Amino acid sequence: MGKRNNSESGVIMFTSAKGGSGCSFMVNSISSCLALKTTANILLLDMNIGKRDSRTAFDVDEQAARDFGDIEEIVKDMDTQVLRKLVLNLESSLNIILPPLKMDRTGILKKENLNIFIECLRDHFDIILVDMPYYLFSYIDMVEVDIADRIVFVTLPDIYSVSNCRILMNHIEYIRPGIDRYMVVNKYNIRASISPTGLANILKYPVTAFIPYDRDIEFLVQTRGPFQMFNYNLRIVKSIKDLSMKIYEELWQ
């Protein structure tokens, strides 16, 4: 565990305004791609408290796994030794920090705790990808907490998802004006979708990537994990690779 790039670390938050938009799928897939395709030391920080999605996706042995709820009482004493006990090392040198399964273990979200936690992670990893559910914005004061350098908004192409995403984007823009953003439309080829013109009118922001839906890839990821998709030359895989490398290259422009 340790940084491989001498540049400043980059923290990228992935979020969506509606459950089921594929935010966790995207951050799991992109973190896996970056671990496979780059030499950077990659960390996936799953903030979905009370959810076991990342445990399932990466086939984590729950009996042996710790989570960030285990350090909420000692976060002010964070050091390399504590971090080593918390971080799980997966294949292709991807690192992951799991969320607590108990919904009341939210001590890490306190302003001083979260800032200390993120700064400690910046000292040890080149790229930190945060899977951030939208409901946590009611817990975290984004003015006081420096949790991200860039934000990836993920939405489905339906009117409810896109409209809610715009509300979330407005909220973040009000708190952190000018923060770098990526706009990702997931499963853009499903019905009923909004036209590109309709998307532009609602979002008021250019779409960075359109990710198509592929039932076989979704099943593969659910049963064998995100790494396996990169053995296939399919449109969805190419789209995720292209987005991953765009994020990676623009971090250190």
C-alpha positions as CSV (number, residue, x, y, z in Angstrom):
1,M,0.0,0.0,0.0
2,G,1.5,3.3,-1.1
3,K,1.4,6.0,-3.8
4,R,3.1,5.3,-7.1
5,N,2.6,8.7,-8.6
6,N,4.5,11.7,-7.3
7,S,1.6,14.0,-8.3
8,E,-1.2,15.1,-5.9
9,S,-3.8,12.4,-5.3
10,G,-7.2,12.8,-7.0
11,V,-10.5,12.1,-5.3
12,I,-13.4,11.4,-7.6
13,M,-16.9,11.1,-6.2
14,F,-19.6,9.1,-8.1
15,T,-23.2,9.8,-7.2
16,S,-26.7,9.7,-8.6
17,A,-30.0,11.2,-7.6
18,K,-32.1,8.1,-8.0
19,G,-31.6,4.5,-6.8
20,G,-31.0,2.0,-9.6
21,S,-29.2,4.4,-11.9
22,G,-26.1,2.2,-12.0
23,C,-23.8,4.4,-9.9
24,S,-22.2,1.5,-8.0
25,F,-21.9,-0.4,-11.3
26,M,-20.0,2.5,-12.8
27,V,-17.7,3.1,-9.9
28,N,-16.9,-0.6,-9.5
29,S,-16.3,-1.0,-13.2
30,I,-14.1,2.1,-13.6
31,S,-12.0,1.4,-10.5
32,S,-11.4,-2.1,-11.8
33,C,-10.5,-0.8,-15.2
34,L,-8.0,1.7,-13.8
35,A,-6.4,-1.0,-11.6
36,L,-6.0,-3.2,-14.7
37,K,-4.9,-0.5,-17.2
38,T,-2.7,1.9,-15.2
39,T,0.1,1.8,-12.7
40,A,-1.7,4.1,-10.3
41,N,-2.5,2.8,-6.8
42,I,-6.3,2.8,-6.9
43,L,-8.7,2.8,-3.9
44,L,-12.5,2.3,-4.1
45,L,-14.2,3.8,-1.1
46,D,-17.8,2.5,-0.8
47,M,-19.9,4.9,1.3
48,N,-23.2,2.9,0.9
49,I,-23.8,2.3,4.6
50,G,-26.1,-0.7,5.2
51,K,-25.5,-2.1,1.7
52,R,-23.5,-5.2,0.7
53,D,-23.2,-4.5,-3.1
54,S,-19.4,-4.2,-3.2
55,R,-19.0,-7.2,-1.0
56,T,-21.1,-9.2,-3.5
57,A,-19.5,-7.7,-6.6
58,F,-15.9,-8.5,-5.5
59,D,-16.8,-11.7,-3.6
60,V,-15.5,-10.5,-0.3
61,D,-15.3,-12.9,2.7
62,E,-17.5,-11.0,5.2
63,Q,-16.1,-12.8,8.2
64,A,-12.6,-11.5,7.6
65,A,-13.5,-8.0,6.3
66,R,-13.4,-4.8,8.3
67,D,-15.3,-1.6,7.4
68,F,-14.9,2.1,8.0
69,G,-17.4,1.8,10.9
70,D,-14.6,0.0,12.8
71,I,-12.5,3.2,13.0
72,E,-15.1,5.9,13.7
73,E,-13.9,6.0,17.4
74,I,-10.2,6.2,16.5
75,V,-10.2,8.2,13.3
76,K,-8.3,11.0,14.9
77,D,-5.4,8.6,15.5
78,M,-5.4,7.4,11.8
79,D,-2.0,6.1,10.7
80,T,-0.6,3.6,8.2
81,Q,-1.1,0.7,10.6
82,V,-4.8,1.4,11.1
83,L,-5.3,1.9,7.4
84,R,-3.6,-1.4,6.6
85,K,-6.1,-3.2,8.7
86,L,-9.0,-1.5,7.0
87,V,-8.0,-1.7,3.3
88,L,-8.7,-4.9,1.4
89,N,-6.4,-5.8,-1.5
90,L,-8.2,-7.3,-4.4
91,E,-7.0,-8.7,-7.7
92,S,-5.0,-6.5,-10.0
93,S,-3.9,-4.5,-6.9
94,L,-7.3,-2.8,-6.6
95,N,-7.9,-1.7,-3.0
96,I,-11.3,-1.3,-1.4
97,I,-12.7,0.1,1.9
98,L,-16.1,-1.4,2.7
99,P,-19.1,0.4,4.4
100,P,-20.6,-0.8,7.7
101,L,-23.7,-3.0,7.4
102,K,-25.2,-1.5,10.5
103,M,-27.1,1.7,9.5
104,D,-26.2,3.6,12.8
105,R,-22.5,3.5,12.3
106,T,-22.1,7.0,10.8
107,G,-19.5,8.5,13.1
108,I,-17.0,8.8,10.2
109,L,-19.4,11.3,8.5
110,K,-18.7,14.0,11.2
111,K,-16.8,16.9,9.6
112,E,-13.6,16.5,11.5
113,N,-13.6,12.7,11.1
114,L,-14.3,12.7,7.4
115,N,-11.6,15.4,6.6
116,I,-9.0,13.4,8.6
117,F,-10.1,10.2,6.9
118,I,-9.9,11.6,3.3
119,E,-6.6,13.3,3.9
120,C,-5.1,10.1,5.2
121,L,-6.3,8.3,2.1
122,R,-4.8,11.0,-0.1
123,D,-1.4,10.3,1.5
124,H,-1.5,6.7,0.5
125,F,-3.3,6.4,-2.8
126,D,-3.0,8.0,-6.2
127,I,-6.7,7.8,-7.2
128,I,-9.6,7.5,-4.7
129,L,-13.0,6.7,-6.2
130,V,-15.9,7.3,-3.8
131,D,-19.3,5.6,-4.3
132,M,-21.4,8.3,-2.6
133,P,-25.2,7.7,-2.2
134,Y,-27.2,11.0,-2.6
135,Y,-28.8,10.7,0.8
136,L,-25.4,11.2,2.5
137,F,-25.5,14.9,1.4
138,S,-27.9,15.5,4.2
139,Y,-25.3,14.3,6.7
140,I,-22.2,15.9,5.2
141,D,-21.4,19.7,5.1
142,M,-19.7,19.9,1.7
143,V,-18.6,23.4,2.5
144,E,-16.5,22.2,5.3
145,V,-15.5,18.7,4.0
146,D,-13.1,18.4,1.1
147,I,-14.3,15.1,0.0
148,A,-13.8,15.3,-3.8
149,D,-11.9,17.1,-6.6
150,R,-14.3,16.0,-9.3
151,I,-17.8,14.5,-9.4
152,V,-19.3,12.0,-11.7
153,F,-23.1,12.3,-11.9
154,V,-24.7,9.1,-13.2
155,T,-28.3,9.1,-14.5
156,L,-30.7,6.9,-16.4
157,P,-32.1,8.4,-19.6
158,D,-35.7,8.7,-18.2
159,I,-37.4,12.0,-17.3
160,Y,-37.5,11.3,-13.5
161,S,-33.8,10.3,-13.3
162,V,-32.6,13.2,-15.4
163,S,-34.8,15.8,-13.6
164,N,-33.7,14.6,-10.2
165,C,-30.1,14.6,-11.3
166,R,-30.4,18.3,-12.3
167,I,-31.6,19.1,-8.8
168,L,-28.6,17.3,-7.3
169,M,-26.3,19.1,-9.7
170,N,-27.7,22.4,-8.7
171,H,-27.3,21.6,-5.0
172,I,-23.6,20.7,-5.5
173,E,-23.0,23.7,-7.7
174,Y,-24.4,26.0,-5.0
175,I,-22.1,24.5,-2.4
176,R,-19.0,23.9,-4.5
177,P,-19.2,26.3,-7.5
178,G,-16.9,25.4,-10.4
179,I,-16.0,21.9,-9.3
180,D,-15.1,19.7,-12.2
181,R,-18.0,17.4,-13.3
182,Y,-18.6,14.5,-15.5
183,M,-22.1,13.7,-16.7
184,V,-22.7,10.0,-17.5
185,V,-26.0,8.7,-19.0
186,N,-26.2,5.0,-18.2
187,K,-28.3,2.5,-20.2
188,Y,-29.1,5.1,-22.8
189,N,-30.4,2.5,-25.2
190,I,-33.3,1.4,-23.1
191,R,-36.9,2.6,-23.3
192,A,-38.3,5.1,-22.6
193,S,-35.4,7.5,-23.1
194,I,-35.1,11.2,-23.6
195,S,-33.8,12.6,-26.8
196,P,-30.3,14.2,-26.7
197,T,-32.0,17.6,-27.1
198,G,-34.3,16.8,-24.1
199,L,-31.2,15.8,-22.1
200,A,-29.4,19.0,-22.9
201,N,-32.5,21.2,-22.1
202,I,-32.9,19.6,-18.6
203,L,-29.3,19.0,-17.6
204,K,-27.8,22.3,-18.9
205,Y,-24.5,20.5,-19.0
206,P,-22.8,18.4,-21.7
207,V,-22.9,14.6,-21.4
208,T,-19.4,13.1,-21.0
209,A,-20.3,9.5,-21.8
210,F,-23.3,7.4,-22.9
211,I,-23.0,3.9,-21.5
212,P,-25.2,1.3,-23.4
213,Y,-27.0,-1.5,-21.6
214,D,-25.9,-5.1,-22.1
215,R,-27.8,-7.8,-20.2
216,D,-25.0,-10.3,-20.5
217,I,-22.4,-8.0,-19.1
218,E,-24.6,-7.0,-16.2
219,F,-25.1,-10.7,-15.4
220,L,-21.4,-11.3,-15.7
221,V,-20.5,-8.5,-13.3
222,Q,-23.1,-9.7,-10.8
223,T,-21.9,-13.3,-10.9
224,R,-18.2,-13.1,-11.5
225,G,-17.2,-9.5,-10.7
226,P,-16.3,-6.3,-12.6
227,F,-12.8,-7.4,-13.7
228,Q,-14.2,-10.1,-16.0
229,M,-16.0,-7.7,-18.4
230,F,-12.6,-6.4,-19.7
231,N,-12.0,-9.8,-21.4
232,Y,-14.7,-8.8,-24.0
233,N,-14.7,-6.4,-26.9
234,L,-18.2,-5.0,-26.6
235,R,-19.7,-1.5,-26.9
236,I,-20.4,-1.2,-23.2
237,V,-16.9,-2.3,-22.3
238,K,-15.3,0.1,-24.8
239,S,-17.5,2.9,-23.4
240,I,-16.4,2.2,-19.8
241,K,-12.7,1.9,-20.8
242,D,-12.8,5.2,-22.7
243,L,-14.5,7.0,-19.8
244,S,-12.0,5.5,-17.3
245,M,-9.0,6.6,-19.3
246,K,-10.5,10.1,-19.8
247,I,-10.9,10.5,-16.1
248,Y,-7.3,9.2,-15.5
249,E,-5.6,11.4,-18.1
250,E,-7.5,14.6,-17.0
251,L,-6.5,14.1,-13.4
252,W,-2.9,15.1,-14.1
253,Q,-3.3,17.5,-17.0
